[in-house]
């Protein structure tokens, strides 16, 4: 079955960097657009970043533009989220998601995605 496993979360200080990874299995990775979302207690899961099947296009949430970078390695079935200049408000559980695509379209809504990982906690202290 399809599995998405996030890693790389942790506790850091404001201004630090982290790189999240999401390893995918059970699917043909290059057929899937990939995304990152995040969620804090009591709030809905929010879009962070997404990348098209061939890495030709990316999109970012307004709060992370210029600080976060999404990338993927189709040979390793892995998508990454490089997070720089972290802020306390970036504290959340970060989820990886996969969306089957027959085009390079990128989804920014939760309902655009077919599979989800279990999440990794990122905590940024001030």
Secondary structure, DSSP 4 states (H G I P E B T S, - for coil): --EEEEE--EEEETT--EEEEEEEESS-GGGEEEEEEEE-TTS--EEEEEE-TTSS-EEE-TTTTTTEEEEEETTTTEEEEEE-S--GGG-EEEEEEEEE-SSS----SGGG-SEE---EEEEEE-
